[in-house]
Amino acid sequence: MIKEVIVVEGKNDVQAVRRAVDAECIVTGGFNLAPATLEWIEQAYQKRGLIILTDPDSAGERIRKFLSKRFPLAKHAFIPKEEATANDDIGVEQASPQSIQQALGKVRYLEWKPVQEFSVADMIRYGLSGMPAAAERRALLGTRLGIGYANAKTFLSRLNNYGVTRTEFHEAIQHLQEGNL
């Protein structure tokens, strides 16, 4: 059983997570979290810790940002967008048990004091911004690093805020260039 409580967006997400792992989940019910839900999340945060596992879409990212500010020591898990897409729908509920297990195996902490290890120049130098295949490269690299897919600005922020080291980054870039991702 996973010690932390996993925060997801919907009831179907809970079912998908429980097919993958033995864990307790809390449903946000979307961005308009009820006071009772926030209290439940707060109790779980204080007693067991949290893993935020939201959908890899803009609504999921808004919920993640909101919860990150309120619960700064929560862990974060990201399912790659292509692994969470089926039937013209994107979400945790669409992901396979293996994809959920892999995402939970690569949880990251949001750093209290972000390090400015990476810059826009790195994004351009490694083809993660400003070129036609940049979005695909970010998606592959985000999967490898466990920080998920994001636009260039958010991806750079995740590199600097989720504890990605220069060594991890270079190893992932090397795998990307060798086609081993």
FIFI-735234 format. One record per residue (C-alpha): y, x, z; residue in three letters; residue number from 1. Coordinates in nm, 2 decimals. Example, Ala and Ser with C-alpha at 12.3 -4.5 7.8 and 13.67 -1.06 7.14 Angstrom:
2
{pt {-0.45; 1.23; 0.78}; 'ALA'; 1}
{pt {-0.11; 1.37; 0.71}; 'SER'; 2}
END
This chain:
181
{pt {0.00; 0.00; 0.00}; 'MET'; 1}
{pt {0.35; 0.12; -0.08}; 'ILE'; 2}
{pt {0.55; 0.16; 0.24}; 'LYS'; 3}
{pt {0.89; 0.06; 0.09}; 'GLU'; 4}
{pt {0.97; -0.30; -0.01}; 'VAL'; 5}
{pt {1.03; -0.33; -0.39}; 'ILE'; 6}
{pt {1.33; -0.53; -0.49}; 'VAL'; 7}
{pt {1.29; -0.72; -0.83}; 'VAL'; 8}
{pt {1.48; -0.99; -1.01}; 'GLU'; 9}
{pt {1.24; -1.27; -1.04}; 'GLY'; 10}
{pt {0.91; -1.43; -0.93}; 'LYS'; 11}
{pt {0.73; -1.32; -1.24}; 'ASN'; 12}
{pt {0.83; -0.96; -1.17}; 'ASP'; 13}
{pt {0.66; -0.99; -0.83}; 'VAL'; 14}
{pt {0.34; -1.10; -1.00}; 'GLN'; 15}
{pt {0.36; -0.80; -1.24}; 'ALA'; 16}
{pt {0.42; -0.56; -0.96}; 'VAL'; 17}
{pt {0.13; -0.70; -0.76}; 'ARG'; 18}
{pt {-0.10; -0.66; -1.06}; 'ARG'; 19}
{pt {-0.01; -0.29; -1.06}; 'ALA'; 20}
{pt {0.02; -0.19; -0.69}; 'VAL'; 21}
{pt {-0.02; -0.33; -0.34}; 'ASP'; 22}
{pt {0.34; -0.38; -0.23}; 'ALA'; 23}
{pt {0.57; -0.63; -0.07}; 'GLU'; 24}
{pt {0.85; -0.75; -0.29}; 'CYS'; 25}
{pt {1.18; -0.93; -0.25}; 'ILE'; 26}
{pt {1.33; -1.14; -0.53}; 'VAL'; 27}
{pt {1.70; -1.12; -0.59}; 'THR'; 28}
{pt {1.71; -1.43; -0.81}; 'GLY'; 29}
{pt {1.96; -1.27; -1.04}; 'GLY'; 30}
{pt {2.30; -1.12; -0.97}; 'PHE'; 31}
{pt {2.42; -1.40; -0.74}; 'ASN'; 32}
{pt {2.22; -1.30; -0.44}; 'LEU'; 33}
{pt {2.22; -1.56; -0.16}; 'ALA'; 34}
{pt {2.33; -1.44; 0.19}; 'PRO'; 35}
{pt {1.98; -1.50; 0.32}; 'ALA'; 36}
{pt {1.83; -1.28; 0.05}; 'THR'; 37}
{pt {2.08; -1.00; 0.12}; 'LEU'; 38}
{pt {1.99; -1.03; 0.49}; 'GLU'; 39}
{pt {1.62; -1.00; 0.41}; 'TRP'; 40}
{pt {1.69; -0.70; 0.19}; 'ILE'; 41}
{pt {1.90; -0.54; 0.47}; 'GLU'; 42}
{pt {1.61; -0.59; 0.72}; 'GLN'; 43}
{pt {1.36; -0.43; 0.48}; 'ALA'; 44}
{pt {1.60; -0.14; 0.41}; 'TYR'; 45}
{pt {1.64; -0.07; 0.78}; 'GLN'; 46}
{pt {1.27; -0.10; 0.87}; 'LYS'; 47}
{pt {1.08; 0.02; 0.57}; 'ARG'; 48}
{pt {1.31; 0.14; 0.29}; 'GLY'; 49}
{pt {1.37; -0.01; -0.05}; 'LEU'; 50}
{pt {1.27; 0.07; -0.41}; 'ILE'; 51}
{pt {1.50; -0.10; -0.66}; 'ILE'; 52}
{pt {1.30; -0.20; -0.97}; 'LEU'; 53}
{pt {1.53; -0.41; -1.19}; 'THR'; 54}
{pt {1.49; -0.50; -1.56}; 'ASP'; 55}
{pt {1.60; -0.24; -1.81}; 'PRO'; 56}
{pt {1.88; -0.45; -1.94}; 'ASP'; 57}
{pt {2.25; -0.49; -1.87}; 'SER'; 58}
{pt {2.19; -0.76; -1.60}; 'ALA'; 59}
{pt {1.94; -0.54; -1.43}; 'GLY'; 60}
{pt {2.18; -0.25; -1.43}; 'GLU'; 61}
{pt {2.45; -0.46; -1.27}; 'ARG'; 62}
{pt {2.21; -0.57; -1.00}; 'ILE'; 63}
{pt {2.10; -0.21; -0.95}; 'ARG'; 64}
{pt {2.46; -0.09; -0.91}; 'LYS'; 65}
{pt {2.55; -0.36; -0.66}; 'PHE'; 66}
{pt {2.24; -0.29; -0.45}; 'LEU'; 67}
{pt {2.30; 0.09; -0.47}; 'SER'; 68}
{pt {2.64; 0.05; -0.32}; 'LYS'; 69}
{pt {2.52; -0.17; -0.04}; 'ARG'; 70}
{pt {2.20; 0.03; 0.02}; 'PHE'; 71}
{pt {2.28; 0.39; -0.06}; 'PRO'; 72}
{pt {1.95; 0.54; 0.06}; 'LEU'; 73}
{pt {1.73; 0.31; -0.15}; 'ALA'; 74}
{pt {1.50; 0.46; -0.40}; 'LYS'; 75}
{pt {1.52; 0.38; -0.77}; 'HIS'; 76}
{pt {1.24; 0.32; -1.02}; 'ALA'; 77}
{pt {1.29; 0.27; -1.39}; 'PHE'; 78}
{pt {1.06; 0.12; -1.65}; 'ILE'; 79}
{pt {1.14; 0.23; -2.01}; 'PRO'; 80}
{pt {1.28; -0.05; -2.21}; 'LYS'; 81}
{pt {1.01; -0.03; -2.48}; 'GLU'; 82}
{pt {0.74; -0.06; -2.21}; 'GLU'; 83}
{pt {0.91; -0.37; -2.06}; 'ALA'; 84}
{pt {0.96; -0.56; -2.39}; 'THR'; 85}
{pt {0.73; -0.83; -2.52}; 'ALA'; 86}
{pt {0.77; -1.18; -2.67}; 'ASN'; 87}
{pt {1.14; -1.12; -2.74}; 'ASP'; 88}
{pt {1.20; -1.07; -2.37}; 'ASP'; 89}
{pt {1.29; -0.76; -2.16}; 'ILE'; 90}
{pt {1.19; -0.74; -1.80}; 'GLY'; 91}
{pt {0.96; -0.60; -1.53}; 'VAL'; 92}
{pt {0.73; -0.90; -1.59}; 'GLU'; 93}
{pt {0.66; -0.78; -1.95}; 'GLN'; 94}
{pt {0.55; -0.43; -1.83}; 'ALA'; 95}
{pt {0.19; -0.33; -1.80}; 'SER'; 96}
{pt {0.04; -0.24; -1.47}; 'PRO'; 97}
{pt {0.02; 0.13; -1.59}; 'GLN'; 98}
{pt {0.40; 0.13; -1.68}; 'SER'; 99}
{pt {0.49; -0.01; -1.34}; 'ILE'; 100}
{pt {0.27; 0.25; -1.17}; 'GLN'; 101}
{pt {0.43; 0.53; -1.37}; 'GLN'; 102}
{pt {0.78; 0.41; -1.29}; 'ALA'; 103}
{pt {0.69; 0.39; -0.91}; 'LEU'; 104}
{pt {0.54; 0.74; -0.94}; 'GLY'; 105}
{pt {0.88; 0.88; -1.05}; 'LYS'; 106}
{pt {1.11; 0.72; -0.80}; 'VAL'; 107}
{pt {1.45; 0.88; -0.75}; 'ARG'; 108}
{pt {1.72; 0.88; -0.49}; 'TYR'; 109}
{pt {2.08; 0.82; -0.57}; 'LEU'; 110}
{pt {2.26; 1.13; -0.44}; 'GLU'; 111}
{pt {2.52; 1.09; -0.17}; 'TRP'; 112}
{pt {2.73; 1.37; -0.31}; 'LYS'; 113}
{pt {2.67; 1.38; -0.68}; 'PRO'; 114}
{pt {2.65; 1.72; -0.84}; 'VAL'; 115}
{pt {2.83; 1.78; -1.17}; 'GLN'; 116}
{pt {2.54; 1.98; -1.30}; 'GLU'; 117}
{pt {2.55; 1.81; -1.64}; 'PHE'; 118}
{pt {2.85; 1.75; -1.87}; 'SER'; 119}
{pt {2.94; 1.57; -2.19}; 'VAL'; 120}
{pt {2.89; 1.91; -2.36}; 'ALA'; 121}
{pt {2.52; 1.91; -2.25}; 'ASP'; 122}
{pt {2.48; 1.56; -2.39}; 'MET'; 123}
{pt {2.61; 1.67; -2.73}; 'ILE'; 124}
{pt {2.44; 2.01; -2.73}; 'ARG'; 125}
{pt {2.10; 1.85; -2.67}; 'TYR'; 126}
{pt {2.14; 1.56; -2.91}; 'GLY'; 127}
{pt {2.18; 1.29; -2.64}; 'LEU'; 128}
{pt {2.52; 1.17; -2.76}; 'SER'; 129}
{pt {2.71; 1.17; -3.09}; 'GLY'; 130}
{pt {2.42; 1.17; -3.33}; 'MET'; 131}
{pt {2.21; 0.90; -3.50}; 'PRO'; 132}
{pt {1.89; 0.96; -3.30}; 'ALA'; 133}
{pt {2.08; 1.01; -2.96}; 'ALA'; 134}
{pt {1.97; 0.67; -2.82}; 'ALA'; 135}
{pt {1.61; 0.73; -2.90}; 'GLU'; 136}
{pt {1.63; 1.08; -2.75}; 'ARG'; 137}
{pt {1.79; 0.95; -2.43}; 'ARG'; 138}
{pt {1.51; 0.68; -2.40}; 'ALA'; 139}
{pt {1.24; 0.94; -2.44}; 'LEU'; 140}
{pt {1.41; 1.19; -2.20}; 'LEU'; 141}
{pt {1.49; 0.91; -1.95}; 'GLY'; 142}
{pt {1.12; 0.82; -1.94}; 'THR'; 143}
{pt {1.01; 1.18; -1.89}; 'ARG'; 144}
{pt {1.27; 1.23; -1.61}; 'LEU'; 145}
{pt {1.21; 0.89; -1.45}; 'GLY'; 146}
{pt {1.58; 0.78; -1.48}; 'ILE'; 147}
{pt {1.53; 0.52; -1.75}; 'GLY'; 148}
{pt {1.72; 0.44; -2.07}; 'TYR'; 149}
{pt {2.10; 0.41; -2.06}; 'ALA'; 150}
{pt {2.40; 0.45; -2.29}; 'ASN'; 151}
{pt {2.54; 0.81; -2.30}; 'ALA'; 152}
{pt {2.79; 0.76; -2.02}; 'LYS'; 153}
{pt {2.54; 0.60; -1.78}; 'THR'; 154}
{pt {2.27; 0.85; -1.87}; 'PHE'; 155}
{pt {2.51; 1.14; -1.79}; 'LEU'; 156}
{pt {2.59; 0.97; -1.46}; 'SER'; 157}
{pt {2.21; 0.93; -1.38}; 'ARG'; 158}
{pt {2.15; 1.30; -1.46}; 'LEU'; 159}
{pt {2.42; 1.39; -1.20}; 'ASN'; 160}
{pt {2.35; 1.13; -0.94}; 'ASN'; 161}
{pt {1.97; 1.10; -0.93}; 'TYR'; 162}
{pt {1.89; 1.47; -0.84}; 'GLY'; 163}
{pt {1.78; 1.59; -1.18}; 'VAL'; 164}
{pt {1.77; 1.96; -1.17}; 'THR'; 165}
{pt {1.86; 2.19; -1.46}; 'ARG'; 166}
{pt {1.50; 2.31; -1.47}; 'THR'; 167}
{pt {1.35; 1.96; -1.49}; 'GLU'; 168}
{pt {1.61; 1.88; -1.76}; 'PHE'; 169}
{pt {1.52; 2.19; -1.97}; 'HIS'; 170}
{pt {1.14; 2.13; -1.93}; 'GLU'; 171}
{pt {1.19; 1.77; -2.05}; 'ALA'; 172}
{pt {1.41; 1.88; -2.34}; 'ILE'; 173}
{pt {1.14; 2.13; -2.44}; 'GLN'; 174}
{pt {0.88; 1.86; -2.44}; 'HIS'; 175}
{pt {1.11; 1.64; -2.64}; 'LEU'; 176}
{pt {1.16; 1.91; -2.90}; 'GLN'; 177}
{pt {0.79; 1.98; -2.92}; 'GLU'; 178}
{pt {0.71; 1.61; -2.96}; 'GLY'; 179}
{pt {0.51; 1.60; -2.63}; 'ASN'; 180}
{pt {0.69; 1.31; -2.47}; 'LEU'; 181}
END
